[in-house]
Amino acid sequence: MTVIIALIVSKTRAIVLRNNLDDISEKRLLITGGLLILFLITNVTLPYPESLYWFIGLGIVFTGIILSFNVLKKEYKRFLSLSTKSKIVNVLFYSLLIVVTNIYL
């Protein structure tokens, strides 16, 4: 769990530094990361029923997308400009991270 939280924090910081975000965008991105971390922590400490888990999880994902949509557009453009090998590595890494997180939690 600590590794997953550390990865979320480091990726959030990297996105903030890479995009030179203004204060409002930075706060929105930090709120999104904080919501995701709180969801993971409460899921471990207070196990949700399966249906409530997906409802809360999808709600946090959609809230995060709404809050940080401009940053996500910039990151998507950056992703498209990567080489094919880097794209494949990124997709495989984050897919594996999601699978491991779901298995662990």
N, CA, C and O of each residue as an XYZ file, in Angstrom:
420
protein
N       0.830     -1.188      0.000
C       0.000      0.000      0.000
C       0.874      1.252      0.000
O       0.581      2.223     -0.697
N       1.929      1.220      0.772
C       2.825      2.376      0.848
C       3.471      2.658     -0.498
O       3.659      3.817     -0.871
N       3.810      1.607     -1.225
C       4.433      1.775     -2.535
C       3.455      2.425     -3.513
O       3.847      3.286     -4.301
N       2.199      2.022     -3.469
C       1.192      2.588     -4.367
C       0.979      4.067     -4.055
O       0.887      4.888     -4.968
N       0.901      4.407     -2.768
C       0.716      5.805     -2.370
C       1.930      6.635     -2.773
O       1.787      7.753     -3.269
N       3.124      6.088     -2.561
C       4.342      6.811     -2.950
C       4.381      7.035     -4.459
O       4.822      8.091     -4.914
N       3.933      6.070     -5.228
C       3.897      6.222     -6.678
C       2.908      7.310     -7.100
O       3.201      8.101     -7.997
N       1.750      7.352     -6.462
C       0.761      8.397     -6.776
C       1.325      9.774     -6.458
O       1.185     10.705     -7.250
N       1.966      9.903     -5.294
C       2.541     11.200     -4.901
C       3.659     11.609     -5.848
O       3.724     12.768     -6.259
N       4.539     10.678     -6.202
C       5.660     11.035     -7.080
C       5.184     11.381     -8.489
O       5.711     12.306     -9.108
N       4.191     10.646     -9.003
C       3.665     10.956    -10.339
C       2.940     12.296    -10.356
O       3.035     13.043    -11.330
N       2.211     12.604     -9.271
C       1.536     13.898     -9.183
C       2.557     15.023     -9.179
O       2.387     16.025     -9.875
N       3.610     14.860     -8.402
C       4.664     15.886     -8.355
C       5.356     16.025     -9.707
O       5.663     17.139    -10.131
N       5.603     14.918    -10.383
C       6.250     14.969    -11.694
C       5.377     15.688    -12.712
O       5.885     16.450    -13.535
N       4.077     15.455    -12.667
C       3.162     16.125    -13.597
C       3.139     17.629    -13.322
O       3.146     18.435    -14.252
N       3.111     17.998    -12.047
C       3.102     19.423    -11.686
C       4.370     20.103    -12.187
O       4.303     21.185    -12.769
N       5.510     19.485    -11.967
C       6.785     20.090    -12.395
C       6.938     20.088    -13.910
O       7.446     21.056    -14.476
N       6.510     19.024    -14.572
C       6.679     18.919    -16.015
C       5.821     19.934    -16.771
O       6.243     20.451    -17.805
N       4.619     20.224    -16.263
C       3.696     21.109    -16.972
C       3.718     22.544    -16.485
O       2.981     23.376    -17.013
N       4.545     22.864    -15.486
C       4.599     24.220    -14.918
C       3.194     24.760    -14.651
O       2.810     25.804    -15.180
N       2.441     24.047    -13.835
C       1.038     24.382    -13.597
C       0.887     25.639    -12.755
O       1.723     25.938    -11.902
N      -0.190     26.367    -13.008
C      -0.503     27.509    -12.151
C      -1.107     26.980    -10.844
O      -1.345     25.780    -10.703
N      -1.347     27.878     -9.900
C      -1.787     27.471     -8.568
C      -3.114     26.717     -8.578
O      -3.269     25.723     -7.869
N      -4.059     27.183     -9.370
C      -5.383     26.544     -9.389
C      -5.290     25.129     -9.953
O      -5.851     24.194     -9.381
N      -4.591     24.970    -11.062
C      -4.453     23.633    -11.663
C      -3.680     22.698    -10.751
O      -3.995     21.512    -10.657
N      -2.663     23.232    -10.076
C      -1.886     22.407     -9.151
C      -2.751     21.942     -7.985
O      -2.685     20.778     -7.589
N      -3.559     22.838     -7.434
C      -4.441     22.461     -6.328
C      -5.456     21.410     -6.764
O      -5.735     20.464     -6.029
N      -6.003     21.581     -7.960
C      -6.974     20.603     -8.466
C      -6.341     19.232     -8.633
O      -6.954     18.220     -8.293
N      -5.117     19.190     -9.154
C      -4.425     17.920     -9.343
C      -4.091     17.288     -7.991
O      -4.200     16.073     -7.829
N      -3.687     18.105     -7.027
C      -3.386     17.582     -5.695
C      -4.643     17.065     -5.001
O      -4.586     16.062     -4.289
N      -5.765     17.730     -5.199
C      -7.033     17.248     -4.638
C      -7.394     15.899     -5.258
O      -7.836     14.988     -4.558
N      -7.207     15.774     -6.558
C      -7.489     14.503     -7.235
C      -6.613     13.386     -6.672
O      -7.107     12.300     -6.369
N      -5.320     13.650     -6.531
C      -4.416     12.649     -5.959
C      -4.778     12.314     -4.523
O      -4.727     11.153     -4.117
N      -5.144     13.337     -3.754
C      -5.542     13.113     -2.369
C      -6.797     12.267     -2.258
O      -6.882     11.389     -1.399
N      -7.773     12.526     -3.122
C      -8.997     11.713     -3.123
C      -8.690     10.256     -3.452
O      -9.243      9.344     -2.838
N      -7.818     10.049     -4.410
C      -7.453      8.686     -4.789
C      -6.742      7.971     -3.637
O      -7.019      6.804     -3.361
N      -5.827      8.677     -2.969
C      -5.113      8.083     -1.835
C      -6.080      7.783     -0.688
O      -6.007      6.716     -0.078
N      -6.983      8.721     -0.393
C      -7.969      8.477      0.673
C      -8.858      7.281      0.354
O      -9.188      6.492      1.240
N      -9.241      7.149     -0.907
C     -10.055      6.008     -1.308
C      -9.304      4.702     -1.083
O      -9.874      3.742     -0.564
N      -8.034      4.658     -1.467
C      -7.258      3.433     -1.284
C      -7.064      3.105      0.192
O      -7.160      1.944      0.590
N      -6.791      4.121      1.002
C      -6.582      3.888      2.435
C      -7.870      3.420      3.103
O      -7.860      2.457      3.871
N      -8.981      4.102      2.812
C     -10.235      3.682      3.447
C     -10.698      2.327      2.948
O     -11.375      1.601      3.676
N     -10.351      1.976      1.734
C     -10.716      0.659      1.231
C      -9.993     -0.443      1.997
O     -10.548     -1.518      2.225
N      -8.757     -0.172      2.391
C      -8.004     -1.170      3.145
C      -8.489     -1.228      4.590
O      -8.638     -2.314      5.151
N      -8.736     -0.072      5.192
C      -9.114     -0.044      6.602
C     -10.596     -0.333      6.831
O     -10.958     -0.949      7.833
N     -11.454      0.106      5.910
C     -12.900     -0.121      6.017
C     -13.379     -0.806      4.733
O     -13.820     -0.124      3.808
N     -13.304     -2.114      4.660
C     -13.679     -2.788      3.411
C     -15.121     -2.484      3.002
O     -16.053     -2.642      3.791
N     -15.281     -2.053      1.774
C     -16.590     -1.743      1.228
C     -17.211     -2.997      0.626
O     -16.493     -3.914      0.227
N     -18.547     -3.043      0.556
C     -19.174     -4.087     -0.287
C     -18.776     -3.846     -1.751
O     -18.458     -2.721     -2.136
N     -18.796     -4.879     -2.535
C     -18.303     -4.796     -3.919
C     -18.987     -3.698     -4.734
O     -18.318     -2.952     -5.449
N     -20.303     -3.596     -4.634
C     -21.014     -2.595     -5.426
C     -20.679     -1.178     -4.963
O     -20.535     -0.275     -5.787
N     -20.556     -0.981     -3.660
C     -20.213      0.343     -3.136
C     -18.779      0.711     -3.501
O     -18.488      1.877     -3.771
N     -17.885     -0.268     -3.511
C     -16.485     -0.046     -3.895
C     -16.410      0.537     -5.302
O     -15.724      1.536     -5.517
N     -17.106     -0.071     -6.263
C     -17.062      0.410     -7.645
C     -17.759      1.755     -7.791
O     -17.309      2.604     -8.560
N     -18.846      1.958     -7.065
C     -19.566      3.228     -7.131
C     -18.686      4.373     -6.620
O     -18.576      5.409     -7.276
N     -18.069      4.193     -5.472
C     -17.201      5.233     -4.914
C     -15.967      5.415     -5.789
O     -15.558      6.546     -6.051
N     -15.368      4.318     -6.245
C     -14.176      4.397     -7.081
C     -14.427      5.138     -8.386
O     -13.639      5.998     -8.779
N     -15.521      4.806     -9.054
C     -15.844      5.504    -10.303
C     -16.206      6.959    -10.056
O     -15.901      7.823    -10.878
N     -16.852      7.238     -8.933
C     -17.155      8.622     -8.580
C     -15.892      9.443     -8.380
O     -15.825     10.598     -8.803
N     -14.899      8.859     -7.744
C     -13.626      9.567     -7.532
C     -12.891      9.750     -8.855
O     -12.295     10.800     -9.094
N     -12.930      8.740     -9.712
C     -12.275      8.862    -11.021
C     -12.926      9.970    -11.848
O     -12.224     10.796    -12.432
N     -14.249      9.998    -11.905
C     -14.933     11.032    -12.684
C     -14.728     12.414    -12.081
O     -14.574     13.389    -12.817
N     -14.722     12.516    -10.756
C     -14.443     13.796    -10.106
C     -13.029     14.256    -10.438
O     -12.803     15.436    -10.707
N     -12.081     13.330    -10.420
C     -10.700     13.669    -10.769
C     -10.555     14.124    -12.204
O      -9.795     15.048    -12.495
N     -11.286     13.475    -13.109
C     -11.239     13.879    -14.519
C     -11.800     15.282    -14.692
O     -11.241     16.093    -15.429
N     -12.906     15.567    -14.013
C     -13.502     16.902    -14.114
C     -12.574     17.958    -13.533
O     -12.408     19.028    -14.119
N     -11.964     17.666    -12.379
C     -11.095     18.646    -11.729
C      -9.833     18.937    -12.529
O      -9.391     20.084    -12.594
N      -9.256     17.918    -13.131
C      -7.950     18.106    -13.772
C      -7.998     17.821    -15.269
O      -7.050     17.260    -15.819
N      -9.081     18.197    -15.932
C      -9.241     17.907    -17.355
C      -8.167     18.589    -18.199
O      -7.636     17.970    -19.121
N      -7.829     19.858    -17.908
C      -6.816     20.571    -18.696
C      -5.448     19.907    -18.584
O      -4.718     19.817    -19.570
N      -5.105     19.447    -17.403
C      -3.824     18.766    -17.205
C      -3.830     17.432    -17.940
O      -2.824     17.045    -18.534
N      -4.957     16.730    -17.902
C      -5.049     15.453    -18.613
C      -4.896     15.634    -20.117
O      -4.300     14.785    -20.779
N      -5.425     16.728    -20.671
C      -5.253     16.993    -22.105
C      -3.780     17.187    -22.435
O      -3.294     16.650    -23.430
N      -3.060     17.955    -21.605
C      -1.624     18.173    -21.842
C      -0.844     16.868    -21.759
O       0.036     16.602    -22.578
N      -1.180     16.059    -20.761
C      -0.482     14.785    -20.606
C      -0.803     13.822    -21.751
O       0.063     13.053    -22.169
N      -2.021     13.855    -22.254
C      -2.383     13.007    -23.384
C      -1.621     13.427    -24.643
O      -1.165     12.572    -25.401
N      -1.482     14.734    -24.869
C      -0.699     15.211    -26.013
C       0.758     14.790    -25.877
O       1.398     14.428    -26.864
N       1.282     14.837    -24.650
C       2.659     14.408    -24.408
C       2.781     12.914    -24.678
O       3.771     12.469    -25.259
N       1.789     12.142    -24.264
C       1.801     10.699    -24.497
C       1.803     10.388    -25.989
O       2.516      9.489    -26.436
N       1.010     11.125    -26.759
C       0.951     10.883    -28.203
C       2.261     11.223    -28.906
O       2.561     10.667    -29.962
N       3.038     12.128    -28.326
C       4.299     12.512    -28.952
C       5.437     11.544    -28.625
O       6.529     11.683    -29.177
N       5.212     10.576    -27.750
C       6.245      9.607    -27.408
C       6.463      8.621    -28.550
O       5.624      8.482    -29.440
N       7.606      7.941    -28.507
C       7.861      6.902    -29.501
C       6.938      5.711    -29.230
O       6.366      5.589    -28.147
N       6.806      4.853    -30.211
C       5.906      3.702    -30.081
C       6.336      2.795    -28.934
O       5.495      2.294    -28.186
N       7.622      2.587    -28.796
C       8.129      1.734    -27.722
C       7.772      2.321    -26.357
O       7.351      1.588    -25.462
N       7.935      3.626    -26.189
C       7.610      4.278    -24.919
C       6.113      4.215    -24.632
O       5.705      4.046    -23.483
N       5.301      4.352    -25.672
C       3.849      4.242    -25.492
C       3.474      2.863    -24.977
O       2.686      2.733    -24.040
N       4.045      1.831    -25.595
C       3.735      0.457    -25.199
C       4.178      0.201    -23.767
O       3.447     -0.418    -22.994
N       5.360      0.669    -23.408
C       5.857      0.484    -22.044
C       4.957      1.199    -21.046
O       4.647      0.641    -19.994
N       4.530      2.422    -21.352
C       3.640      3.159    -20.452
C       2.306      2.451    -20.277
O       1.823      2.306    -19.154
N       1.705      2.007    -21.379
C       0.406      1.327    -21.296
C       0.537      0.039    -20.487
O      -0.306     -0.241    -19.635
N       1.574     -0.740    -20.743
C       1.760     -1.991    -20.007
C       2.026     -1.743    -18.529
O       1.499     -2.461    -17.679
N       2.835     -0.740    -18.212
C       3.157     -0.449    -16.811
C       1.912     -0.041    -16.032
O       1.651     -0.572    -14.952
N       1.145      0.898    -16.574
C      -0.026      1.368    -15.844
C      -1.138      0.327    -15.807
O      -1.902      0.278    -14.843
N      -1.241     -0.506    -16.840
C      -2.205     -1.610    -16.802
C      -1.825     -2.606    -15.711
O      -2.680     -3.072    -14.957
N      -0.545     -2.925    -15.634
C      -0.068     -3.831    -14.593
C      -0.273     -3.231    -13.210
O      -0.627     -3.949    -12.276
N      -0.060     -1.937    -13.064
C      -0.270     -1.265    -11.774
C      -1.742     -1.365    -11.341
O      -2.033     -1.632    -10.175
N      -2.649     -1.154    -12.273
C      -4.079     -1.254    -11.947
C      -4.451     -2.688    -11.566
O      -5.207     -2.899    -10.617
N      -3.932     -3.663    -12.289
C      -4.223     -5.068    -11.984
C      -3.684     -5.433    -10.606
O      -4.392     -6.048     -9.808
N      -2.449     -5.064    -10.321
C      -1.835     -5.384     -9.020
C      -2.588     -4.696     -7.889
O      -2.792     -5.287     -6.829
N      -3.003     -3.446     -8.108
C      -3.760     -2.724     -7.086
C      -5.088     -3.416     -6.816
O      -5.486     -3.550     -5.659
N      -5.777     -3.855     -7.858
C      -7.060     -4.540     -7.661
C      -6.878     -5.898     -6.988
O      -7.719     -6.304     -6.186
N      -5.822     -6.587     -7.294
C      -5.572     -7.874     -6.652
C      -5.190     -7.655     -5.192
O      -5.651     -8.384     -4.314
N      -4.359     -6.662     -4.932
C      -3.889     -6.406     -3.566
C      -5.017     -5.921     -2.676
O      -5.113     -6.323     -1.516
N      -5.874     -5.058     -3.209
C      -6.954     -4.516     -2.381
C      -8.118     -5.457     -2.429
O      -9.145     -5.201     -1.802
